[in-house]
Amino acid sequence: MKFTFVTLFPHLIEPYFQDSILKRATEANLIEYEFYNPRDYTLNKHKKVDKEMIGGGAGMLLTPQPLFDCLESIKKKNPEAYIVFPLAAAKAFKQNDAKRLSRKKNIVFVSGRYEGIDERVIEKYADEVFCIGEYILTGGELPSTVMADAIARNVENVLGNADSLEVESFENNLLEAPSFTKPEIFENLSVVKEFL
């Protein structure tokens, strides 16, 4: 599984792949990740990627040209790349989506910034759009990372114990039971008796 991140800020995402489960999965060649920066595809000397919105409105919008050229470059290298946009106005990303997408070979996450992305980019390139919650974030990097993590956990052999996936919350639309460790009583708080 390859995760491709189209972002103006790769340094916000990369550290997440340098620890714990995702680090081990990367070292074992179970997953890989790469970054494309739209600034590298601009045609202007200042590498500007945003403009004011047509019709007015607060804030700036990512322009289509650098994103079109960037995504065309990715599709040329891998025509099967599956392109996902995190958007506030989209369906909720769920565990079943993570499982389904874990069977793809290459997922491309396109992270918006400022007031978002020119709609023509989404119309032309989006295979799917998702929302991770009913709130607004500064950019698409966090939702992209959240989705990549959820998807990676479902890639075969990424988790050391395959049974871990079977007892997770949201598996079969159920929530996971509470968990406890020893000692059985800690600071007058006891393990639920059904577990003893």
C-alpha positions as MATLAB code, in Angstrom:
seq = 'MKFTFVTLFPHLIEPYFQDSILKRATEANLIEYEFYNPRDYTLNKHKKVDKEMIGGGAGMLLTPQPLFDCLESIKKKNPEAYIVFPLAAAKAFKQNDAKRLSRKKNIVFVSGRYEGIDERVIEKYADEVFCIGEYILTGGELPSTVMADAIARNVENVLGNADSLEVESFENNLLEAPSFTKPEIFENLSVVKEFL';
ca = [
       0.000    0.000    0.000;
       1.334    3.394   -0.971;
       0.012    6.605    0.550;
       0.610    9.698   -1.540;
       0.014   13.037    0.141;
      -0.535   16.163   -1.932;
       0.126   18.939    0.550;
       1.774   22.310    0.985;
       3.044   21.107    4.374;
       4.562   17.598    4.223;
       6.363   18.211    7.530;
       2.980   18.095    9.285;
       2.357   14.501    8.160;
       5.752   12.806    7.932;
       6.484   12.489   11.684;
       3.385   10.351   12.110;
       4.978    7.647    9.950;
       8.209    7.695   11.962;
       6.910    6.027   15.117;
       5.130    2.950   16.393;
       2.996    0.770   14.124;
       3.334    2.873   10.974;
       7.118    3.033   11.345;
       7.341   -0.751   11.653;
       4.980   -1.197    8.698;
       7.110    1.155    6.604;
      10.335   -0.620    7.578;
       8.719   -3.976    6.680;
       7.674   -2.565    3.274;
       4.015   -3.179    4.052;
       3.231    0.481    3.478;
       5.093    3.373    1.933;
       4.410    7.068    1.737;
       5.438    9.974   -0.446;
       4.709   13.660   -0.779;
       3.899   15.981   -3.655;
       3.882   19.726   -3.058;
       1.625   21.766   -5.383;
       4.150   24.622   -5.174;
       6.486   22.482   -7.285;
       3.925   22.624  -10.106;
       3.188   26.348  -10.213;
       3.925   28.342  -13.347;
       4.556   31.637  -11.552;
       7.932   32.756  -10.254;
       6.697   33.256   -6.681;
       5.307   29.688   -6.398;
       1.919   31.128   -5.423;
      -0.842   28.508   -5.181;
      -3.813   30.530   -3.919;
      -6.078   33.319   -5.179;
      -9.169   35.198   -4.095;
     -12.476   33.488   -4.761;
     -14.591   34.530   -7.733;
     -17.689   36.282   -6.429;
     -15.989   37.314   -3.211;
     -15.803   35.668    0.132;
     -13.388   35.551    3.009;
     -10.013   33.928    2.555;
      -8.069   32.440   -0.304;
      -8.647   29.315   -2.368;
      -6.100   26.868   -3.808;
      -6.009   27.418   -7.569;
      -6.602   24.619  -10.074;
      -3.461   24.807  -12.239;
      -0.834   23.500   -9.775;
      -3.176   20.799   -8.497;
      -4.187   19.695  -12.005;
      -0.530   19.413  -13.021;
       0.437   17.667   -9.786;
      -2.381   15.116   -9.999;
      -1.729   14.507  -13.700;
       1.888   13.737  -12.800;
       0.752   11.236  -10.170;
      -1.807    9.610  -12.509;
       0.813    9.343  -15.251;
       3.098    7.368  -12.914;
       0.236    5.285  -11.546;
      -3.034    5.307  -13.512;
      -4.682    3.230  -10.741;
      -4.014    5.849   -8.050;
      -7.206    6.359   -6.044;
      -7.696   10.028   -5.188;
      -9.380   11.071   -1.942;
     -10.212   14.599   -0.815;
     -10.987   15.354    2.835;
     -13.876   17.848    2.756;
     -16.251   19.228    5.374;
     -19.231   18.753    3.036;
     -18.831   15.013    2.463;
     -19.931   11.658    3.847;
     -18.400   10.489    7.113;
     -15.304    8.298    6.921;
     -16.058    5.021    8.735;
     -14.288    1.785    9.635;
     -15.863   -0.007    6.664;
     -14.305    2.625    4.373;
     -10.904    2.014    5.979;
     -11.239   -1.738    5.405;
     -12.374   -1.312    1.804;
      -9.658    1.211    0.946;
      -6.953   -0.984    2.495;
      -7.269   -3.189   -0.594;
      -6.183   -0.361   -2.926;
      -2.573   -0.209   -4.109;
      -2.146    3.581   -3.994;
      -4.301    6.151   -2.233;
      -3.690    9.831   -2.905;
      -4.869   12.308   -0.271;
      -5.238   15.890   -1.484;
      -5.047   18.322    1.427;
      -6.753   21.664    1.080;
      -5.680   24.822    2.881;
      -7.029   28.309    3.466;
     -10.692   28.285    2.305;
     -10.248   25.022    0.422;
      -9.692   23.893   -3.156;
     -11.140   25.185   -6.416;
     -14.169   22.924   -7.027;
     -12.991   22.039  -10.550;
     -10.090   20.054   -9.087;
     -12.486   17.969   -7.015;
     -14.888   17.486   -9.945;
     -12.122   16.226  -12.221;
     -10.002   14.121   -9.879;
     -11.943   12.937   -6.819;
     -12.607    9.225   -6.664;
     -14.067    9.768   -3.197;
     -14.526   12.566   -0.680;
     -14.782   12.122    3.079;
     -15.364   14.127    6.235;
     -13.855   13.008    9.556;
     -16.196   15.066   11.733;
     -18.550   17.997   11.924;
     -15.965   20.692   12.600;
     -13.547   22.782   10.551;
      -9.780   22.287   10.629;
      -6.990   24.531    9.355;
      -6.137   22.165    6.515;
      -6.560   18.696    5.097;
      -3.354   17.253    6.540;
      -4.904   15.998    9.791;
      -7.904   14.303    8.136;
      -5.582   12.760    5.537;
      -3.332   11.393    8.276;
      -6.293   10.090   10.288;
      -7.660    8.232    7.262;
      -4.216    6.867    6.312;
      -3.732    5.523    9.842;
      -7.152    3.833    9.867;
      -6.524    2.330    6.421;
      -2.976    1.176    7.254;
      -4.207   -0.772   10.303;
      -6.311   -2.859    7.914;
      -3.452   -3.677    5.541;
      -2.470   -7.322    5.950;
       0.308   -7.919    8.518;
       0.541   -4.276    9.632;
      -0.775   -5.159   13.085;
       1.347   -7.755   14.824;
      -1.723   -9.735   15.850;
      -4.417  -10.179   13.191;
      -6.968  -10.835   15.952;
      -6.539   -7.202   17.026;
      -8.683   -6.105   14.103;
     -11.456   -8.558   14.944;
     -12.065   -7.189   18.441;
     -11.732   -3.471   17.648;
     -14.506   -0.979   18.208;
     -16.765   -0.616   15.166;
     -15.998   -4.147   13.962;
     -19.392   -5.634   13.079;
     -20.917   -2.290   14.121;
     -20.184   -2.971   17.797;
     -18.114   -1.064   20.336;
     -15.191   -2.731   22.065;
     -15.652   -3.752   25.720;
     -13.756   -1.889   28.473;
     -10.191   -3.100   29.105;
      -8.289   -3.559   32.381;
      -4.803   -4.527   33.581;
      -3.512   -5.757   36.941;
      -3.787   -5.015   39.819;
      -7.459   -5.908   40.194;
      -7.955   -2.995   42.594;
      -6.159    0.312   42.151;
      -6.889    3.355   44.334;
     -10.188    1.786   45.427;
     -11.246    1.280   41.809;
     -11.961   -2.331   40.953;
     -11.989   -4.283   37.729;
     -15.559   -5.022   36.620;
     -16.478   -8.315   38.322;
     -17.476   -9.982   35.023;
     -13.778   -9.857   34.055;
     -12.568  -11.611   37.213;
];
